[in-house]
Amino acid sequence: MNIKVVLIDDEPMAHEVILHHLKRHKDFQVIAQCYNAVEALQVLANNTVDLVFLDVSMPALSGIDMLKLVHPHPSVIIVSAHPEYAIDGFELDVVDYLLKPVNEERFDHAISKFMLAKNIESHQRQSLTLKVGRRLEKVDISNIIFLESYGNYVKVWTNSDMILANSTLKSLLKELSSSVFTQINKSVAINMEKVKGIEGRNVTLCDGQIKKTSKMFVENAKSLMNN
């Protein structure tokens, strides 16, 4: 399992504390560290993220206000020195609300809550419902090899055929676990369990097709090496 994490806090020391605690949790990969909400919005728009550690009090745009702009938002653990915003956080369905300074026991409890919710979600989601023309078609997620943008559609390549779905790549990725699917370039997201081999920037999939990673998604591509 490879859980993609983003840290959002205007205080460098706060980043160091979270990084220190995360060292004991090997499945977690920090793909970005943001020091303001504007920077964070760009990262969240261009990457598939599992978990965000988010500060509330930041310049220009608060963590709470930023969260209201992201639909749907990834799982969030708020890390703040201000307990008075806890109710606002939980109304936005955050996983947990940690008060600074964060100790090891409380941090691990928040991680456990996140993992429990993630495991429940992964057990529930076995298939993906696609709009194909005027009909709906259900596809087993385990059969999907990769997704490929195609104008206003997405080509869903499976073990047996290709389905042209009325959707966007971004919309479909929001419905799929980022511990299994990762975007490797602007147009392609692959099922990491279907990777046959990697040579340089070329990724060979189980059906023999070869897809190239791009510089923009280099952090996602690195996760293939660890999978």
C-alpha positions as CSV (number, residue, x, y, z in Angstrom):
1,M,0.0,0.0,0.0
2,N,1.3,3.5,-0.9
3,I,-0.6,6.3,0.8
4,K,0.0,9.7,-0.8
5,V,0.2,12.6,1.7
6,V,0.3,16.4,1.4
7,L,1.4,18.7,4.3
8,I,-0.1,22.2,4.4
9,D,1.1,24.5,7.1
10,D,2.8,27.9,7.0
11,E,5.2,27.0,9.8
12,P,8.3,24.9,8.7
13,M,8.6,23.5,12.2
14,A,5.1,22.1,12.0
15,H,6.2,20.2,8.8
16,E,9.2,18.7,10.7
17,V,7.0,17.4,13.5
18,I,4.6,15.6,11.1
19,L,7.5,14.2,9.1
20,H,9.0,12.9,12.3
21,H,5.8,11.1,13.3
22,L,5.3,9.7,9.8
23,K,8.7,8.0,9.8
24,R,7.2,5.2,11.8
25,H,4.4,4.7,9.2
26,K,6.1,3.2,6.2
27,D,3.1,3.1,3.9
28,F,2.9,6.9,3.9
29,Q,4.6,8.9,1.1
30,V,4.8,12.7,1.4
31,I,4.4,13.9,-2.2
32,A,4.2,17.7,-1.5
33,Q,4.8,20.2,1.3
34,C,2.8,23.4,1.0
35,Y,3.2,26.6,3.0
36,N,0.0,28.4,2.0
37,A,-3.5,27.5,0.8
38,V,-3.0,28.9,-2.7
39,E,-0.1,26.6,-3.3
40,A,-2.0,23.7,-1.8
41,L,-5.0,24.2,-4.1
42,Q,-2.7,23.8,-7.1
43,V,-1.1,20.6,-5.7
44,L,-4.5,19.1,-4.9
45,A,-5.9,19.9,-8.4
46,N,-2.9,18.2,-10.1
47,N,-2.4,15.2,-8.0
48,T,-4.3,12.2,-6.6
49,V,-4.0,12.6,-2.8
50,D,-5.1,10.2,0.0
51,L,-4.4,12.3,3.1
52,V,-3.8,15.9,4.0
53,F,-2.4,17.3,7.2
54,L,-3.9,20.8,7.3
55,D,-3.2,23.8,9.5
56,V,-6.2,26.2,10.1
57,S,-4.5,29.5,10.6
58,M,-2.6,30.5,7.4
59,P,-2.1,33.9,5.6
60,A,-4.5,34.9,2.8
61,L,-6.8,31.8,3.1
62,S,-7.4,29.7,6.1
63,G,-7.3,25.9,6.1
64,I,-11.1,25.8,6.7
65,D,-11.9,28.1,3.9
66,M,-9.5,26.3,1.6
67,L,-11.2,23.0,2.4
68,K,-14.6,24.4,1.4
69,L,-13.2,25.1,-2.1
70,V,-12.1,21.4,-2.7
71,H,-14.9,19.1,-3.9
72,P,-14.7,16.4,-3.0
73,H,-11.6,16.8,-0.8
74,P,-9.3,13.9,0.2
75,S,-9.2,12.7,3.8
76,V,-8.0,15.5,6.1
77,I,-6.4,15.5,9.5
78,I,-6.3,19.1,10.9
79,V,-3.3,20.1,12.9
80,S,-3.9,23.4,14.7
81,A,-3.0,25.5,17.8
82,H,-6.7,26.7,17.8
83,P,-9.2,24.3,19.4
84,E,-12.1,26.7,18.7
85,Y,-12.1,25.7,15.0
86,A,-12.7,22.0,15.8
87,I,-16.5,22.1,15.2
88,D,-15.9,23.8,11.8
89,G,-13.5,21.0,10.9
90,F,-15.7,18.1,11.8
91,E,-18.6,19.7,9.9
92,L,-16.4,19.4,6.9
93,D,-16.0,15.6,7.7
94,V,-12.3,15.7,8.7
95,V,-10.8,12.4,10.0
96,D,-9.4,14.0,13.2
97,Y,-8.4,17.3,14.8
98,L,-5.0,17.4,16.4
99,L,-3.9,20.2,18.7
100,K,-0.3,21.5,18.6
101,P,2.1,20.4,19.9
102,V,1.2,16.9,18.5
103,N,2.4,14.0,20.6
104,E,3.2,10.5,19.3
105,E,0.2,8.7,20.9
106,R,-2.4,11.2,19.6
107,F,-0.8,11.2,16.1
108,D,-1.0,7.4,15.9
109,H,-4.6,7.5,17.0
110,A,-5.5,9.8,14.2
111,I,-3.6,7.6,11.7
112,S,-5.6,4.6,13.0
113,K,-8.8,6.4,12.4
114,F,-7.8,7.2,8.9
115,M,-6.7,3.6,8.1
116,L,-10.0,2.2,9.5
117,A,-12.0,4.5,7.3
118,K,-9.9,3.7,4.3
119,N,-10.1,0.0,4.8
120,I,-13.9,0.1,5.1
121,E,-14.1,2.2,1.9
122,S,-11.8,-0.2,0.0
123,H,-13.9,-3.2,1.0
124,Q,-17.1,-1.5,-0.1
125,R,-15.8,-0.4,-3.5
126,Q,-15.5,-3.4,-5.8
127,S,-16.8,-1.9,-9.0
128,L,-17.1,1.3,-11.0
129,T,-20.3,2.4,-12.7
130,L,-19.6,4.1,-16.1
131,K,-21.9,6.0,-18.3
132,V,-21.5,4.6,-21.8
133,G,-23.6,6.4,-24.3
134,R,-27.1,6.3,-22.9
135,R,-26.6,3.3,-20.7
136,L,-24.8,2.6,-17.4
137,E,-22.2,-0.2,-17.3
138,K,-20.6,-1.7,-14.2
139,V,-17.0,-2.7,-14.4
140,D,-15.0,-4.7,-11.8
141,I,-12.2,-2.4,-10.6
142,S,-9.7,-5.3,-10.4
143,N,-10.1,-5.7,-14.2
144,I,-9.2,-2.2,-15.1
145,I,-5.6,-1.9,-16.5
146,F,-5.5,1.9,-17.2
147,L,-7.6,4.9,-18.0
148,E,-6.9,7.2,-20.9
149,S,-8.4,10.7,-21.7
150,Y,-9.9,10.9,-25.1
151,G,-11.5,14.3,-25.7
152,N,-14.7,14.5,-23.7
153,Y,-14.4,10.8,-22.9
154,V,-12.2,8.3,-21.1
155,K,-11.0,5.1,-22.6
156,V,-11.3,2.5,-19.8
157,W,-8.9,-0.4,-20.8
158,T,-9.8,-3.7,-19.1
159,N,-8.5,-7.3,-19.2
160,S,-10.9,-8.1,-22.0
161,D,-11.8,-4.9,-23.9
162,M,-11.9,-1.1,-24.0
163,I,-14.9,0.9,-22.8
164,L,-15.5,4.5,-24.0
165,A,-17.0,6.3,-20.9
166,N,-18.7,9.6,-20.8
167,S,-16.5,11.1,-18.1
168,T,-13.3,12.9,-17.4
169,L,-10.1,11.3,-16.1
170,K,-10.2,13.5,-13.0
171,S,-13.8,12.4,-12.1
172,L,-13.0,8.7,-12.4
173,L,-9.8,9.0,-10.3
174,K,-11.8,10.6,-7.5
175,E,-13.8,7.3,-7.3
176,L,-10.8,5.1,-7.3
177,S,-8.3,4.3,-4.6
178,S,-5.0,6.2,-5.2
179,S,-3.2,3.4,-3.5
180,V,-4.0,1.3,-6.6
181,F,-4.4,3.8,-9.4
182,T,-1.9,6.6,-10.1
183,Q,-1.6,9.2,-12.8
184,I,1.6,9.0,-14.8
185,N,1.0,11.8,-17.4
186,K,-1.7,14.3,-18.2
187,S,-3.8,11.7,-20.1
188,V,-3.1,8.4,-18.5
189,A,-3.7,6.8,-15.0
190,I,-2.7,3.2,-14.5
191,N,-3.6,0.4,-12.1
192,M,-0.3,-0.2,-10.3
193,E,-1.2,-3.9,-9.9
194,K,-1.2,-4.3,-13.7
195,V,2.4,-3.0,-14.2
196,K,4.6,-5.6,-15.9
197,G,7.8,-3.6,-16.0
198,I,9.5,-0.2,-15.9
199,E,12.4,1.0,-18.0
200,G,13.4,4.6,-17.7
201,R,10.2,6.6,-18.2
202,N,8.4,3.8,-20.0
203,V,5.8,1.7,-18.1
204,T,4.9,-1.7,-19.6
205,L,1.4,-2.9,-18.6
206,C,0.1,-6.5,-18.5
207,D,-1.6,-6.2,-21.9
208,G,1.7,-5.2,-23.5
209,Q,0.9,-1.5,-24.0
210,I,3.7,0.9,-23.0
211,K,2.9,4.3,-21.4
212,K,5.4,7.1,-20.8
213,T,5.6,9.0,-17.5
214,S,5.9,12.8,-17.6
215,K,7.9,15.2,-15.5
216,M,4.7,16.8,-14.0
217,F,3.8,13.4,-12.4
218,V,7.3,12.3,-11.5
219,E,6.3,11.8,-7.8
220,N,3.4,9.5,-8.8
221,A,5.8,7.6,-11.1
222,K,8.2,7.0,-8.2
223,S,5.4,5.2,-6.4
224,L,5.5,2.5,-9.1
225,M,9.0,1.7,-8.1
226,N,7.9,1.2,-4.5
227,N,4.8,-0.8,-5.4
